[in-house]
Amino acid sequence: MRLIATLLLACCLPLISAAQVRDDLVTRYYEVPVRPGDSLNRQVRAASPIRDGGQVYYGHTHWDAHSDFRWNSDASGRCRLTSVQVSLRTEILLPQLRGADSRQAAAFERFIVALRRHEMGHYEHGKQAAAEIERDLLALPPASSCAALEAQANQGAQRSIARFAAMDGQYDRETRHGESQGARLE
């Protein structure tokens, strides 16, 4: 009898629904007007809007993982998630030359390939954070109340975001913001 009651209970509880992480990646560009024969490094540096702590950077990636979930409480008041949707919004900002000579264009092409690869590493951290948030939400057990469940879900998501943001910082320190990956201009 206990087995039948357990099976009936299991079959009648709402199953959690989850879609794949929604992923929105946008690349934007800032213009670098170039004077032929002048230092490409100096010109990109002067045009870059990316500044932090007195430093100028050539490229930047900002990602934001956001979760949306629904829950339901049973007759005993226990609350469980019934649907989960995690979204990742990423914006990459890169330089774009205008008016370069052929030597500058060739040097910039090598640079931008490396810079884009570096910025995509940041994007991968965002994707990993979003996937971890989704996994953690799907694994959340029922809680004593919906307020407790919501708090657990939000705390877990914030921990994941903080962990992967710290990985972004470490990645920049290890690669010197992409320089060790070839993202440097002479």
C-alpha positions in Angstrom: 0.0 0.0 0.0 2.8 2.4 0.8 4.4 1.8 -2.6 1.1 2.6 -4.3 0.7 5.8 -2.4 4.3 6.8 -3.2 3.8 6.1 -6.9 0.5 8.0 -6.9 2.1 10.9 -5.1 5.1 10.9 -7.5 2.9 10.8 -10.6 0.7 13.6 -9.5 3.3 16.1 -8.4 4.0 18.8 -10.9 7.2 18.1 -12.8 9.7 20.9 -13.1 10.0 22.2 -16.6 13.2 23.8 -17.9 14.2 25.1 -21.3 17.8 25.5 -22.4 19.5 28.6 -21.2 18.5 31.5 -23.4 21.7 33.0 -24.8 21.8 36.5 -26.3 25.3 37.6 -27.5 25.7 41.0 -29.0 29.0 42.5 -30.3 29.3 46.3 -30.5 32.1 48.3 -31.9 33.7 51.7 -31.2 35.3 53.5 -34.1 39.0 54.2 -34.2 39.8 56.9 -36.8 43.3 56.1 -37.9 45.9 58.3 -39.4 48.2 56.3 -41.8 51.7 56.0 -40.5 50.8 56.9 -36.9 51.1 54.4 -34.0 48.1 52.1 -34.1 48.4 51.4 -30.4 48.2 55.1 -29.5 45.2 55.6 -31.8 43.2 52.7 -30.5 44.1 53.7 -26.9 42.9 57.2 -27.5 39.6 56.1 -29.1 38.7 53.4 -26.5 35.8 54.2 -24.2 36.8 51.4 -21.9 38.4 52.8 -18.9 38.6 51.5 -15.3 40.8 52.6 -12.4 43.0 54.8 -14.6 43.6 52.0 -17.1 42.5 52.0 -20.8 41.4 48.7 -22.3 40.9 47.7 -25.9 37.9 45.4 -25.4 35.3 44.5 -22.8 32.8 41.8 -22.2 29.8 42.2 -19.9 27.6 39.2 -19.2 24.5 38.9 -17.0 22.9 35.7 -16.1 19.3 36.0 -14.9 16.9 33.3 -13.6 13.2 33.2 -13.7 11.4 30.4 -11.9 7.9 29.4 -10.8 6.9 27.4 -7.8 3.9 25.6 -6.3 3.1 24.6 -2.8 1.4 21.4 -1.9 -1.3 20.8 0.7 1.3 20.5 3.5 2.8 23.9 2.6 6.0 22.5 1.2 7.1 24.4 -1.9 8.8 23.1 -5.0 10.0 24.7 -8.3 7.7 23.9 -11.2 9.5 25.8 -14.0 13.0 27.3 -14.5 14.3 29.6 -17.2 17.8 31.0 -17.2 18.9 33.7 -19.6 22.3 35.0 -20.4 22.8 38.4 -22.0 26.3 39.2 -23.1 27.7 42.3 -24.8 31.2 42.4 -26.2 32.7 45.8 -27.1 35.6 45.8 -29.7 37.5 48.5 -31.7 36.8 48.9 -35.4 39.3 50.8 -37.7 38.5 53.5 -40.1 41.1 54.9 -42.5 44.0 52.5 -41.9 46.8 51.9 -44.4 47.6 48.3 -45.4 50.3 47.8 -42.8 48.1 49.1 -40.0 45.1 46.9 -41.3 47.3 43.8 -41.3 48.6 44.4 -37.8 45.1 45.2 -36.6 43.7 42.0 -38.1 46.1 39.9 -36.1 45.3 41.9 -33.0 41.5 41.8 -33.3 41.4 38.0 -33.8 43.4 37.6 -30.6 41.3 40.2 -28.7 38.0 38.6 -29.9 39.3 35.2 -28.7 40.1 36.7 -25.3 36.7 38.3 -25.0 35.0 35.0 -26.0 36.8 33.5 -22.9 34.8 35.9 -20.7 31.7 35.0 -22.6 32.4 31.3 -21.9 32.5 32.1 -18.2 29.0 33.7 -18.5 27.8 30.6 -20.3 29.2 28.4 -17.5 27.6 30.5 -14.8 24.2 30.3 -16.5 24.4 26.6 -16.9 25.4 26.1 -13.3 22.5 28.3 -12.1 20.1 26.2 -14.2 21.6 22.9 -12.9 21.4 24.2 -9.3 17.8 25.4 -9.6 16.7 22.1 -11.2 18.3 20.2 -8.3 16.7 22.3 -5.5 14.7 20.1 -3.2 11.3 21.2 -1.9 11.4 23.7 0.9 9.3 24.3 4.0 7.9 27.5 2.4 8.0 29.3 -1.0 9.8 32.2 0.6 12.5 29.8 1.8 12.7 28.2 -1.6 13.0 31.6 -3.3 15.8 32.7 -0.9 17.7 29.4 -1.6 17.3 29.8 -5.4 18.5 33.5 -5.3 21.4 32.8 -3.0 22.6 30.0 -5.2 22.4 32.1 -8.3 24.3 34.9 -6.7 27.0 32.5 -5.5 27.4 31.2 -9.1 27.6 34.8 -10.5 30.1 35.9 -8.0 32.3 32.8 -8.6 32.4 33.2 -12.4 32.9 37.0 -12.1 36.0 36.2 -9.9 37.1 33.7 -12.6 36.8 36.6 -15.1 39.2 38.7 -13.0 41.6 35.8 -12.6 41.5 35.2 -16.4 42.4 38.9 -17.0 45.3 38.8 -14.6 46.6 35.5 -16.0 46.4 36.7 -19.6 47.2 40.4 -18.9 43.8 41.3 -20.5 44.6 39.2 -23.5 48.2 40.3 -24.2 49.6 36.8 -23.6 47.0 35.6 -26.1 48.3 38.0 -28.8 46.0 40.9 -28.1 48.6 43.6 -28.2 49.5 46.4 -30.5 53.0 47.8 -31.1 
